[in-house]
Amino acid sequence: MTTTTNITPRIREGTTFRQDPLWQGITAFQLDDPTAALPFSRKLARENNWDEHFTGRAIAEYRKFVYLCCISPTGASPSYVIDQVWHKHLLYTENYWEEFCTKVLGRKLHHHPSKGGPPEQARHNDWFQETLRSYQTVFGESPPTDIWHNNPRPPRKSPRSCFFPRLLPLLLFLSLLLTGCTPGNAVFGLIVLALLAFHTVRKNIKGESGDGSSGSSCSSGSSCGSSCGSSCGSGCGGGCGGCGGS
């Protein structure tokens, strides 16, 4: 039987989260490089097929998650959406480790993949529920369900709409070739093309719908090599802890 521990996030006495210098530093931190042709937020949106509005909200909730990680005794657990933002930020190693963790958070916020298995999943599920309660306590409102609920995942652009524009030039080219063939060969070729297109679209849709719920964790530490940011998989979305304040 799994038990949960009620935690009360430790905000500095006599202040709200908005008055906390840590929160102010997190919200003021720039994730987008104004000189970049393709900044962080646009890359994040493109790779996850999110629109601009949803991406902005996801980044805002990521900031809240980081704050909970830092002030909660047992850390916090990210949702699937927030984990995607975290993973992307980790890839910007200098921005994440040197600028964000060292200068803003004053600690190293590490990300470790879960070991997997039912006990680990149950532990992360309890951890996630604790995080939702902590969110309500700290921010005085319920977490937005489309970003903080792990199931179902957020709406994405239709795989068909992304796939067919790339497939059409090939189909048109092959169709032109078939017009010069005999009627029997042309019909056979069209059948093969239809089967190939169906198989590819089906595979594409299946790839988009994988659950990827293996779990993850974070902890604070004193050092990290430059490869830390890129060592995470892209579909963790499990738990985070060990980064609470002292």
C-alpha positions as CSV (number, residue, x, y, z in Angstrom):
1,M,0.0,0.0,0.0
2,T,1.3,3.4,-1.0
3,T,1.1,6.3,1.5
4,T,1.5,10.0,0.8
5,T,3.1,12.6,2.9
6,N,1.3,15.9,3.3
7,I,3.8,18.7,2.7
8,T,3.6,22.4,3.2
9,P,5.9,24.4,0.9
10,R,8.2,26.7,2.8
11,I,7.7,30.3,1.7
12,R,9.6,32.9,3.6
13,E,7.6,34.0,6.7
14,G,5.5,37.1,6.2
15,T,5.6,37.1,2.4
16,T,3.6,35.7,-0.5
17,F,5.2,34.0,-3.4
18,R,5.0,37.2,-5.4
19,Q,7.2,39.0,-2.8
20,D,9.8,36.2,-2.8
21,P,13.0,37.3,-4.5
22,L,13.5,33.7,-5.8
23,W,10.1,33.9,-7.6
24,Q,10.9,37.3,-8.9
25,G,14.2,36.0,-10.3
26,I,12.5,33.0,-11.9
27,T,9.8,35.1,-13.6
28,A,12.3,37.7,-14.8
29,F,14.7,35.2,-16.3
30,Q,14.8,35.3,-20.1
31,L,14.5,32.0,-21.9
32,D,14.4,33.5,-25.4
33,D,17.6,35.0,-26.8
34,P,16.5,38.2,-28.5
35,T,19.3,37.8,-31.1
36,A,18.4,34.3,-32.1
37,A,16.7,33.7,-35.4
38,L,14.8,30.7,-33.8
39,P,14.5,31.3,-30.1
40,F,13.7,28.8,-27.3
41,S,10.0,29.3,-27.3
42,R,9.6,28.9,-31.1
43,K,11.8,25.7,-31.1
44,L,9.7,24.3,-28.2
45,A,6.5,25.1,-30.1
46,R,7.7,23.6,-33.3
47,E,9.0,20.4,-31.8
48,N,5.9,19.7,-29.8
49,N,3.4,21.0,-32.4
50,W,2.0,23.6,-30.0
51,D,0.6,27.0,-30.9
52,E,2.1,30.2,-29.6
53,H,-0.5,30.7,-26.9
54,F,-0.2,27.2,-25.4
55,T,3.6,27.4,-25.5
56,G,3.6,30.7,-23.6
57,R,1.3,29.2,-20.9
58,A,3.5,26.0,-20.7
59,I,6.6,28.1,-20.1
60,A,4.8,30.1,-17.4
61,E,3.8,26.9,-15.6
62,Y,7.4,25.6,-16.0
63,R,8.5,28.6,-13.9
64,K,6.0,27.7,-11.2
65,F,7.2,24.1,-11.2
66,V,10.8,25.2,-10.7
67,Y,9.7,27.4,-7.9
68,L,7.9,24.5,-6.2
69,C,11.0,22.4,-6.7
70,C,13.1,24.9,-4.8
71,I,10.8,25.7,-1.9
72,S,9.1,22.4,-1.2
73,P,10.8,20.0,1.3
74,T,10.4,17.0,-1.1
75,G,10.6,18.8,-4.4
76,A,7.9,18.6,-7.1
77,S,6.8,16.4,-9.9
78,P,6.3,17.8,-13.4
79,S,3.4,17.0,-15.8
80,Y,4.1,15.7,-19.3
81,V,3.8,19.2,-20.8
82,I,6.1,20.8,-18.2
83,D,8.6,18.0,-18.6
84,Q,8.9,18.9,-22.3
85,V,9.7,22.5,-21.4
86,W,12.3,21.3,-18.9
87,H,13.9,18.9,-21.3
88,K,14.3,21.6,-23.9
89,H,15.7,24.0,-21.3
90,L,18.3,21.4,-20.3
91,L,19.6,21.3,-23.8
92,Y,20.6,25.0,-23.5
93,T,23.4,23.9,-21.1
94,E,25.0,27.3,-20.5
95,N,21.7,29.1,-20.1
96,Y,20.3,26.4,-17.8
97,W,23.3,25.5,-15.6
98,E,25.3,28.7,-15.5
99,E,22.7,31.5,-15.8
100,F,19.5,29.9,-14.4
101,C,20.6,27.3,-11.8
102,T,23.7,29.1,-10.5
103,K,22.7,32.8,-10.7
104,V,18.9,32.6,-10.2
105,L,18.1,29.5,-8.2
106,G,21.4,29.3,-6.3
107,R,21.5,25.5,-6.7
108,K,21.8,22.8,-9.3
109,L,18.5,21.4,-10.4
110,H,19.2,17.9,-11.8
111,H,17.0,15.7,-13.9
112,H,17.3,11.9,-13.5
113,P,15.2,9.4,-15.5
114,S,13.0,7.0,-13.4
115,K,14.1,3.4,-12.9
116,G,10.7,2.3,-14.0
117,G,8.4,-0.4,-12.7
118,P,5.1,-0.4,-10.8
119,P,6.5,0.7,-7.4
120,E,8.4,3.6,-9.0
121,Q,5.3,4.6,-10.9
122,A,3.1,4.5,-7.8
123,R,5.7,6.6,-6.0
124,H,5.7,9.2,-8.8
125,N,1.9,9.2,-8.9
126,D,1.8,10.1,-5.2
127,W,4.5,12.7,-5.7
128,F,2.5,14.3,-8.5
129,Q,-0.6,14.5,-6.3
130,E,1.4,16.2,-3.6
131,T,2.7,18.7,-6.2
132,L,-0.8,19.6,-7.2
133,R,-1.8,20.2,-3.6
134,S,1.4,22.3,-3.1
135,Y,0.5,24.3,-6.2
136,Q,-2.9,25.1,-4.8
137,T,-1.4,26.1,-1.4
138,V,1.4,28.3,-2.9
139,F,-0.4,30.0,-5.8
140,G,-3.9,30.1,-4.4
141,E,-5.5,28.5,-7.5
142,S,-5.9,25.1,-9.1
143,P,-3.3,24.1,-11.7
144,P,-4.6,24.5,-15.3
145,T,-5.8,21.0,-16.3
146,D,-4.6,21.1,-19.9
147,I,-1.0,21.6,-18.8
148,W,-0.8,19.9,-15.4
149,H,-2.8,16.7,-16.1
150,N,-0.7,13.9,-17.6
151,N,-3.6,12.1,-19.2
152,P,-4.8,13.0,-21.8
153,R,-1.8,14.8,-23.4
154,P,-2.4,18.3,-24.8
155,P,-3.9,18.6,-28.3
156,R,-1.4,18.6,-31.0
157,K,-1.5,19.4,-34.7
158,S,-3.0,16.6,-36.7
159,P,-0.2,14.2,-38.0
160,R,-2.1,14.0,-41.2
161,S,-1.9,17.7,-41.8
162,C,1.9,17.6,-41.2
163,F,2.5,14.5,-43.3
164,F,0.5,14.8,-46.4
165,P,2.1,18.1,-47.6
166,R,5.4,16.3,-47.6
167,L,4.0,13.2,-49.3
168,L,2.1,15.0,-52.1
169,P,5.1,15.9,-54.3
170,L,6.2,12.3,-54.4
171,L,2.7,11.0,-55.2
172,L,2.4,13.5,-58.0
173,F,5.7,12.5,-59.5
174,L,4.9,8.8,-59.3
175,S,1.5,9.4,-60.8
176,L,3.0,11.2,-63.8
177,L,5.3,8.2,-64.3
178,L,2.4,5.9,-64.2
179,T,0.5,7.7,-67.0
180,G,3.1,6.4,-69.4
181,C,2.6,2.8,-68.4
182,T,0.2,0.2,-69.7
183,P,-3.3,0.3,-68.1
184,G,-2.6,-2.9,-66.1
185,N,0.7,-1.7,-64.7
186,A,-0.8,1.7,-63.9
187,V,-3.6,0.2,-61.8
188,F,-1.1,-2.1,-60.0
189,G,1.2,0.9,-59.3
190,L,-1.6,3.0,-57.9
191,I,-2.6,0.2,-55.6
192,V,1.0,-0.1,-54.3
193,L,1.2,3.7,-53.8
194,A,-2.1,3.7,-51.9
195,L,-0.9,0.9,-49.6
196,L,2.4,2.6,-49.0
197,A,0.7,5.9,-48.2
198,F,-1.7,4.2,-45.8
199,H,1.1,2.3,-44.0
200,T,3.2,5.5,-43.6
201,V,0.4,7.6,-42.3
202,R,-0.6,4.8,-39.8
203,K,2.9,4.6,-38.6
204,N,3.2,8.3,-38.2
205,I,0.0,8.5,-36.1
206,K,1.1,5.6,-33.9
207,G,4.3,7.4,-33.2
208,E,2.5,10.5,-32.2
209,S,0.3,8.6,-29.7
210,G,2.9,6.8,-27.6
211,D,2.5,7.5,-23.9
212,G,6.2,7.9,-22.9
213,S,5.3,7.9,-19.2
214,S,8.5,6.5,-17.9
215,G,9.0,9.0,-15.1
216,S,11.8,11.3,-14.2
217,S,13.3,13.0,-11.1
218,C,15.5,15.9,-10.2
219,S,17.9,16.7,-7.4
220,S,20.2,19.5,-6.3
221,G,24.0,19.1,-6.5
222,S,27.2,21.0,-6.6
223,S,28.4,20.2,-10.1
224,C,27.4,18.9,-13.5
225,G,29.2,18.2,-16.7
226,S,28.2,19.8,-20.0
227,S,26.5,16.6,-21.1
228,C,23.9,16.6,-18.4
229,G,21.4,18.6,-20.4
230,S,21.4,16.3,-23.4
231,S,21.3,13.0,-21.6
232,C,17.6,13.0,-20.9
233,G,15.1,11.2,-23.0
234,S,12.3,13.2,-24.5
235,G,9.3,11.5,-22.9
236,C,9.8,11.2,-19.1
237,G,7.2,13.3,-17.4
238,G,7.4,11.5,-14.0
239,G,8.7,13.0,-10.8
240,C,11.0,15.5,-9.4
241,G,12.5,15.8,-5.9
242,G,15.5,16.3,-3.7
243,C,15.6,20.0,-4.6
244,G,13.7,21.4,-1.7
245,G,15.0,24.2,0.4
246,S,16.8,23.6,3.6
